[in-house]
Amino acid sequence: MIISKTDALAAIKVALATGGDFAEVFAEDSYSTSLNMIAGKMEDALSGRDHGGGIRIFKGTSRVYLYTKEILKNVLIDAA
């Protein structure tokens, strides 16, 4: 799922309205696989998916970051 420009801007506007100097929104949807071998023998295999979104807000030299598994407008606005 992708964060729409409208939803990202809505979350950023809330972040700035609550006192932030700068805000940015992130979206992630990635898969990874890792195979480990020792002495030519398969030791283990791992597979996973990172999916979600986040918002980082800066105020002066302070910052806060929230990450959520749900990329929804209301969730990002609540985080802001």
MMTF fields as JSON, N, C-alpha, C and O atoms, coordinates in Angstrom:
{
  "mmtfVersion": "1.0.0",
  "mmtfProducer": "UNKNOWN",
  "numBonds": 319,
  "numAtoms": 320,
  "numGroups": 80,
  "numChains": 1,
  "numModels": 1,
  "chainsPerModel": [1],
  "groupsPerChain": [80],
  "chainIdList": ["A"],
  "bondAtomList": [4, 2, 8, 6, 12, 10, 16, 14, 20, 18, 24, 22, 28, 26, 32, 30, 36, 34, 40, 38, 44, 42, 48, 46, 52, 50, 56, 54, 60, 58, 64, 62, 68, 66, 72, 70, 76, 74, 80, 78, 84, 82, 88, 86, 92, 90, 96, 94, 100, 98, 104, 102, 108, 106, 112, 110, 116, 114, 120, 118, 124, 122, 128, 126, 132, 130, 136, 134, 140, 138, 144, 142, 148, 146, 152, 150, 156, 154, 160, 158, 164, 162, 168, 166, 172, 170, 176, 174, 180, 178, 184, 182, 188, 186, 192, 190, 196, 194, 200, 198, 204, 202, 208, 206, 212, 210, 216, 214, 220, 218, 224, 222, 228, 226, 232, 230, 236, 234, 240, 238, 244, 242, 248, 246, 252, 250, 256, 254, 260, 258, 264, 262, 268, 266, 272, 270, 276, 274, 280, 278, 284, 282, 288, 286, 292, 290, 296, 294, 300, 298, 304, 302, 308, 306, 312, 310, 316, 314],
  "bondOrderList": [1, 1, 1, 1, 1, 1, 1, 1, 1, 1, 1, 1, 1, 1, 1, 1, 1, 1, 1, 1, 1, 1, 1, 1, 1, 1, 1, 1, 1, 1, 1, 1, 1, 1, 1, 1, 1, 1, 1, 1, 1, 1, 1, 1, 1, 1, 1, 1, 1, 1, 1, 1, 1, 1, 1, 1, 1, 1, 1, 1, 1, 1, 1, 1, 1, 1, 1, 1, 1, 1, 1, 1, 1, 1, 1, 1, 1, 1, 1],
  "groupList": [{"groupName": "MET", "atomNameList": ["N", "CA", "C", "O"], "elementList": ["N", "C", "C", "O"], "formalChargeList": [0, 0, 0, 0], "bondAtomList": [1, 0, 2, 1, 3, 2], "bondOrderList": [1, 1, 2], "singleLetterCode": "M", "chemCompType": "L-PEPTIDE LINKING"}, {"groupName": "ILE", "atomNameList": ["N", "CA", "C", "O"], "elementList": ["N", "C", "C", "O"], "formalChargeList": [0, 0, 0, 0], "bondAtomList": [1, 0, 2, 1, 3, 2], "bondOrderList": [1, 1, 2], "singleLetterCode": "I", "chemCompType": "L-PEPTIDE LINKING"}, {"groupName": "SER", "atomNameList": ["N", "CA", "C", "O"], "elementList": ["N", "C", "C", "O"], "formalChargeList": [0, 0, 0, 0], "bondAtomList": [1, 0, 2, 1, 3, 2], "bondOrderList": [1, 1, 2], "singleLetterCode": "S", "chemCompType": "L-PEPTIDE LINKING"}, {"groupName": "LYS", "atomNameList": ["N", "CA", "C", "O"], "elementList": ["N", "C", "C", "O"], "formalChargeList": [0, 0, 0, 0], "bondAtomList": [1, 0, 2, 1, 3, 2], "bondOrderList": [1, 1, 2], "singleLetterCode": "K", "chemCompType": "L-PEPTIDE LINKING"}, {"groupName": "THR", "atomNameList": ["N", "CA", "C", "O"], "elementList": ["N", "C", "C", "O"], "formalChargeList": [0, 0, 0, 0], "bondAtomList": [1, 0, 2, 1, 3, 2], "bondOrderList": [1, 1, 2], "singleLetterCode": "T", "chemCompType": "L-PEPTIDE LINKING"}, {"groupName": "ASP", "atomNameList": ["N", "CA", "C", "O"], "elementList": ["N", "C", "C", "O"], "formalChargeList": [0, 0, 0, 0], "bondAtomList": [1, 0, 2, 1, 3, 2], "bondOrderList": [1, 1, 2], "singleLetterCode": "D", "chemCompType": "L-PEPTIDE LINKING"}, {"groupName": "ALA", "atomNameList": ["N", "CA", "C", "O"], "elementList": ["N", "C", "C", "O"], "formalChargeList": [0, 0, 0, 0], "bondAtomList": [1, 0, 2, 1, 3, 2], "bondOrderList": [1, 1, 2], "singleLetterCode": "A", "chemCompType": "L-PEPTIDE LINKING"}, {"groupName": "LEU", "atomNameList": ["N", "CA", "C", "O"], "elementList": ["N", "C", "C", "O"], "formalChargeList": [0, 0, 0, 0], "bondAtomList": [1, 0, 2, 1, 3, 2], "bondOrderList": [1, 1, 2], "singleLetterCode": "L", "chemCompType": "L-PEPTIDE LINKING"}, {"groupName": "VAL", "atomNameList": ["N", "CA", "C", "O"], "elementList": ["N", "C", "C", "O"], "formalChargeList": [0, 0, 0, 0], "bondAtomList": [1, 0, 2, 1, 3, 2], "bondOrderList": [1, 1, 2], "singleLetterCode": "V", "chemCompType": "L-PEPTIDE LINKING"}, {"groupName": "GLY", "atomNameList": ["N", "CA", "C", "O"], "elementList": ["N", "C", "C", "O"], "formalChargeList": [0, 0, 0, 0], "bondAtomList": [1, 0, 2, 1, 3, 2], "bondOrderList": [1, 1, 2], "singleLetterCode": "G", "chemCompType": "PEPTIDE LINKING"}, {"groupName": "PHE", "atomNameList": ["N", "CA", "C", "O"], "elementList": ["N", "C", "C", "O"], "formalChargeList": [0, 0, 0, 0], "bondAtomList": [1, 0, 2, 1, 3, 2], "bondOrderList": [1, 1, 2], "singleLetterCode": "F", "chemCompType": "L-PEPTIDE LINKING"}, {"groupName": "GLU", "atomNameList": ["N", "CA", "C", "O"], "elementList": ["N", "C", "C", "O"], "formalChargeList": [0, 0, 0, 0], "bondAtomList": [1, 0, 2, 1, 3, 2], "bondOrderList": [1, 1, 2], "singleLetterCode": "E", "chemCompType": "L-PEPTIDE LINKING"}, {"groupName": "TYR", "atomNameList": ["N", "CA", "C", "O"], "elementList": ["N", "C", "C", "O"], "formalChargeList": [0, 0, 0, 0], "bondAtomList": [1, 0, 2, 1, 3, 2], "bondOrderList": [1, 1, 2], "singleLetterCode": "Y", "chemCompType": "L-PEPTIDE LINKING"}, {"groupName": "ASN", "atomNameList": ["N", "CA", "C", "O"], "elementList": ["N", "C", "C", "O"], "formalChargeList": [0, 0, 0, 0], "bondAtomList": [1, 0, 2, 1, 3, 2], "bondOrderList": [1, 1, 2], "singleLetterCode": "N", "chemCompType": "L-PEPTIDE LINKING"}, {"groupName": "ARG", "atomNameList": ["N", "CA", "C", "O"], "elementList": ["N", "C", "C", "O"], "formalChargeList": [0, 0, 0, 0], "bondAtomList": [1, 0, 2, 1, 3, 2], "bondOrderList": [1, 1, 2], "singleLetterCode": "R", "chemCompType": "L-PEPTIDE LINKING"}, {"groupName": "HIS", "atomNameList": ["N", "CA", "C", "O"], "elementList": ["N", "C", "C", "O"], "formalChargeList": [0, 0, 0, 0], "bondAtomList": [1, 0, 2, 1, 3, 2], "bondOrderList": [1, 1, 2], "singleLetterCode": "H", "chemCompType": "L-PEPTIDE LINKING"}],
  "groupTypeList": [0, 1, 1, 2, 3, 4, 5, 6, 7, 6, 6, 1, 3, 8, 6, 7, 6, 4, 9, 9, 5, 10, 6, 11, 8, 10, 6, 11, 5, 2, 12, 2, 4, 2, 7, 13, 0, 1, 6, 9, 3, 0, 11, 5, 6, 7, 2, 9, 14, 5, 15, 9, 9, 9, 1, 14, 1, 10, 3, 9, 4, 2, 14, 8, 12, 7, 12, 4, 3, 11, 1, 7, 3, 13, 8, 7, 1, 5, 6, 6],
  "groupIdList": [1, 2, 3, 4, 5, 6, 7, 8, 9, 10, 11, 12, 13, 14, 15, 16, 17, 18, 19, 20, 21, 22, 23, 24, 25, 26, 27, 28, 29, 30, 31, 32, 33, 34, 35, 36, 37, 38, 39, 40, 41, 42, 43, 44, 45, 46, 47, 48, 49, 50, 51, 52, 53, 54, 55, 56, 57, 58, 59, 60, 61, 62, 63, 64, 65, 66, 67, 68, 69, 70, 71, 72, 73, 74, 75, 76, 77, 78, 79, 80],
  "secStructList": [7, 7, 7, 7, 2, 2, 2, 2, 2, 2, 2, 2, 2, 2, 2, 2, 2, 6, 6, 7, 1, 3, 3, 3, 3, 3, 3, 3, 3, 3, 3, 3, 3, 3, 3, 3, 3, 3, 6, 6, 3, 3, 3, 3, 3, 3, 3, 3, 3, 3, 3, 3, 3, 3, 3, 3, 3, 3, 3, 6, 6, 3, 3, 3, 3, 3, 3, 3, 1, 7, 7, 7, 2, 2, 2, 2, 2, 2, 2, 7],
  "xCoordList": [0.838, 0.0, 0.888, 1.929, 0.495, 1.246, 0.481, -0.748, 1.222, 0.605, 0.332, 1.236, -0.904, -1.218, -0.612, -0.371, -0.373, 0.173, -0.759, -0.301, -2.055, -3.051, -2.982, -3.027, -2.87, -2.793, -1.499, -1.507, -0.389, 0.898, 0.867, 1.331, 0.327, 0.245, -0.665, -0.384, -1.744, -2.648, -1.915, -2.06, -1.129, -0.379, 0.698, 0.914, 1.365, 2.402, 1.795, 2.368, 0.643, -0.025, -0.359, -0.179, -0.845, -1.156, 0.128, 0.148, 1.191, 2.468, 2.992, 3.493, 2.884, 3.365, 2.436, 2.892, 1.134, 0.164, 0.315, -0.055, 0.86, 1.041, 2.406, 2.793, 3.137, 4.389, 5.649, 6.729, 5.552, 6.747, 7.291, 6.533, 8.631, 9.273, 9.374, 9.358, 9.478, 9.644, 9.076, 9.199, 8.458, 7.927, 8.098, 8.076, 8.267, 8.357, 7.628, 7.565, 7.081, 6.302, 7.046, 7.613, 7.037, 7.706, 6.717, 5.736, 6.988, 6.251, 7.274, 8.271, 7.009, 7.932, 7.151, 6.156, 7.604, 7.069, 8.202, 8.415, 8.923, 10.088, 10.107, 9.62, 10.683, 10.842, 12.335, 13.144, 12.693, 14.09, 14.174, 13.301, 15.237, 15.505, 16.979, 17.821, 17.295, 18.675, 18.893, 18.149, 19.905, 20.281, 21.68, 22.592, 21.876, 23.184, 23.696, 23.016, 24.928, 25.552, 26.84, 27.568, 27.115, 28.372, 28.962, 28.324, 30.196, 30.905, 30.077, 30.048, 29.405, 28.642, 27.293, 26.609, 26.899, 25.607, 24.696, 25.124, 23.441, 22.461, 22.244, 21.831, 22.529, 22.364, 20.961, 20.28, 20.538, 19.184, 18.779, 19.61, 17.491, 16.903, 15.861, 15.027, 15.925, 14.98, 14.35, 15.009, 13.086, 12.384, 11.435, 10.848, 11.286, 10.39, 9.944, 10.453, 8.986, 8.441, 8.319, 7.786, 8.808, 8.607, 7.605, 7.823, 6.505, 5.438, 4.857, 4.502, 4.761, 4.148, 4.519, 5.037, 4.247, 4.533, 4.93, 4.728, 5.492, 5.918, 5.941, 5.861, 6.052, 6.169, 7.248, 7.279, 8.121, 9.17, 8.919, 8.713, 8.939, 8.664, 9.851, 10.344, 10.298, 11.422, 10.928, 10.105, 11.435, 11.178, 12.514, 12.981, 13.129, 14.471, 15.422, 15.525, 16.123, 17.046, 16.419, 17.085, 15.144, 14.435, 13.691, 13.317, 13.482, 12.733, 12.006, 12.393, 10.959, 10.206, 9.845, 9.586, 9.829, 9.503, 8.534, 8.744, 7.48, 6.514, 6.357, 6.209, 6.39, 6.225, 5.014, 4.805, 4.226, 3.04, 2.931, 3.395, 2.33, 2.111, 0.967, 0.826, 0.156, -0.992, -0.697, -0.399, -0.782, -0.568, -1.941, -2.428, -2.537, -3.855, -3.794, -3.052, -4.568, -4.562, -4.822, -4.08, -5.863, -6.209, -5.131, -4.947, -4.421, -3.361, -2.172, -1.599, -1.807, -0.697, -1.057, -0.207, -2.301, -2.736, -2.716, -2.289, -3.17, -3.103, -1.662, -1.37, -0.77, 0.644, 1.218, 2.02, 0.803, 1.288, 0.814, 1.116],
  "yCoordList": [-1.176, 0.0, 1.246, 1.266, 2.243, 3.486, 4.6, 4.648, 5.496, 6.662, 7.674, 8.04, 8.125, 9.125, 10.466, 10.722, 11.305, 12.635, 13.425, 14.138, 13.298, 13.995, 13.551, 14.386, 12.224, 11.706, 12.127, 12.484, 12.086, 12.498, 13.974, 14.355, 14.799, 16.235, 16.525, 17.428, 15.772, 15.962, 15.669, 16.416, 14.59, 14.25, 15.301, 15.673, 15.773, 16.795, 18.098, 18.745, 18.479, 19.706, 19.621, 20.596, 18.465, 18.292, 18.368, 18.998, 17.732, 17.754, 19.176, 19.54, 19.962, 21.349, 22.22, 23.137, 21.94, 22.728, 22.494, 23.351, 21.332, 21.039, 21.489, 21.157, 22.247, 22.839, 22.375, 22.881, 21.44, 20.967, 22.009, 22.781, 22.021, 22.895, 22.232, 22.903, 20.909, 20.132, 18.751, 18.225, 18.154, 16.797, 16.05, 16.649, 14.743, 13.903, 12.593, 12.1, 12.043, 10.808, 9.734, 10.003, 8.513, 7.39, 6.27, 6.089, 5.524, 4.295, 3.225, 3.497, 2.01, 0.911, -0.349, -0.648, -1.083, -2.398, -3.182, -3.104, -3.934, -4.646, -6.091, -6.409, -6.946, -8.361, -8.659, -8.051, -9.589, -9.998, -11.505, -12.111, -12.084, -13.505, -13.671, -13.025, -14.527, -14.776, -16.283, -16.978, -16.774, -18.188, -18.256, -17.62, -19.013, -19.145, -20.572, -21.536, -20.675, -21.985, -22.015, -21.023, -23.154, -23.377, -24.677, -25.729, -24.579, -25.746, -26.444, -27.673, -25.652, -26.209, -26.79, -27.364, -26.654, -27.173, -26.019, -25.042, -26.151, -25.124, -25.09, -26.079, -23.934, -23.771, -23.26, -23.82, -22.192, -21.687, -20.789, -20.307, -20.586, -19.722, -18.84, -19.314, -17.553, -16.601, -15.783, -15.428, -15.494, -14.667, -13.754, -14.163, -12.526, -11.621, -10.452, -10.215, -9.733, -8.566, -7.427, -7.611, -6.265, -5.046, -4.195, -3.848, -3.863, -3.111, -2.122, -2.496, -0.872, 0.115, 1.522, 1.767, 2.432, 3.837, 4.538, 4.025, 5.705, 6.444, 7.933, 8.387, 8.679, 10.119, 10.564, 10.128, 11.432, 12.004, 13.499, 14.162, 14.025, 15.444, 16.056, 15.506, 17.207, 17.929, 19.239, 19.931, 19.573, 20.859, 21.297, 20.74, 22.297, 22.7, 21.536, 20.975, 21.166, 20.03, 18.735, 17.701, 18.79, 17.59, 16.952, 17.624, 15.659, 14.941, 13.756, 13.238, 13.352, 12.173, 11.4, 11.997, 10.087, 9.243, 8.167, 7.516, 7.981, 6.926, 6.077, 6.603, 4.764, 3.817, 2.948, 2.522, 2.692, 1.861, 0.874, 1.15, -0.25, -1.262, -0.88, -1.457, 0.084, 0.496, 1.818, 2.821, 1.81, 3.036, 3.625, 3.517, 4.24, 4.84, 6.301, 6.664, 7.134, 8.578, 8.867, 9.627, 8.27, 8.571, 8.105, 8.731, 7.031, 6.533, 7.501, 7.808, 7.98, 8.934, 10.27, 10.899, 10.698, 11.951, 11.797, 12.713, 10.657, 10.417, 10.429, 10.942, 9.871, 9.853, 11.268, 11.595, 12.089, 13.491, 14.252, 15.437],
  "zCoordList": [0.0, 0.0, 0.0, 0.657, -0.707, -0.819, -0.113, -0.158, 0.54, 1.152, 0.054, -0.698, -0.041, -1.066, -0.662, 0.518, -1.642, -1.386, -0.472, 0.421, -0.693, 0.12, 1.582, 2.486, 1.821, 3.185, 3.873, 5.051, 3.142, 3.712, 4.082, 5.156, 3.205, 3.484, 4.678, 5.465, 4.815, 5.959, 7.265, 8.233, 7.305, 8.514, 8.791, 9.944, 7.76, 7.93, 8.45, 9.327, 7.916, 8.378, 9.866, 10.596, 10.323, 11.737, 12.566, 13.624, 12.09, 12.815, 12.97, 14.033, 11.942, 12.004, 12.836, 13.52, 12.784, 13.556, 15.059, 15.862, 15.442, 16.865, 17.375, 18.495, 16.553, 17.022, 16.333, 16.636, 15.427, 14.739, 13.768, 13.182, 13.604, 12.632, 11.261, 10.229, 11.268, 10.036, 10.289, 11.395, 9.281, 9.418, 8.108, 7.033, 8.205, 7.016, 7.264, 8.39, 6.193, 6.258, 5.472, 4.413, 6.006, 5.364, 5.077, 5.799, 4.017, 3.734, 3.372, 2.704, 3.824, 3.552, 3.252, 3.912, 2.258, 1.939, 1.293, 0.083, 2.108, 1.587, 2.08, 3.165, 1.253, 1.566, 1.671, 0.971, 2.538, 2.634, 2.861, 3.483, 2.343, 2.521, 2.824, 2.201, 3.773, 4.159, 4.269, 4.96, 3.59, 3.675, 4.25, 3.721, 5.322, 5.967, 5.841, 6.194, 5.322, 5.173, 5.975, 6.04, 6.583, 7.29, 6.752, 6.784, 6.256, 5.7, 4.623, 4.552, 3.787, 2.684, 3.064, 2.216, 4.313, 4.751, 5.132, 5.746, 4.757, 5.09, 6.595, 7.2, 7.189, 8.639, 8.977, 9.837, 8.294, 8.499, 7.339, 6.569, 7.246, 6.229, 6.902, 7.673, 6.596, 7.167, 6.051, 5.073, 6.209, 5.247, 6.014, 7.016, 5.545, 6.247, 5.4, 4.304, 5.933, 5.253, 6.259, 7.354, 5.887, 6.661, 5.901, 4.741, 6.565, 5.912, 6.912, 8.03, 6.511, 7.384, 6.986, 5.896, 7.88, 7.613, 8.89, 9.991, 8.732, 9.912, 9.655, 8.513, 10.728, 10.629, 11.62, 12.771, 11.146, 11.985, 12.066, 11.049, 13.289, 13.516, 14.254, 15.239, 13.753, 14.348, 14.938, 14.339, 16.115, 16.769, 17.347, 18.341, 16.722, 17.138, 16.962, 15.871, 18.031, 17.952, 18.468, 18.528, 18.837, 19.308, 18.147, 17.186, 18.247, 17.214, 17.835, 18.882, 17.167, 17.584, 16.317, 15.271, 16.413, 15.263, 15.707, 16.731, 14.943, 15.227, 13.983, 12.88, 14.156, 13.062, 13.357, 14.493, 12.338, 12.515, 11.358, 10.252, 11.614, 10.567, 9.631, 8.553, 10.037, 9.228, 8.528, 9.176, 7.21, 6.437, 6.103, 4.978, 7.095, 6.932, 7.346, 8.26, 6.678, 6.951, 8.427, 9.048, 8.991, 10.383, 11.361, 12.405, 11.054, 11.925, 11.906, 12.951, 10.712, 10.595, 11.256, 11.887, 11.113, 11.742, 13.265, 13.969, 13.78, 15.225, 15.71, 16.791, 14.922, 15.295, 15.34, 16.214, 14.401, 14.351, 15.553, 15.691]
}
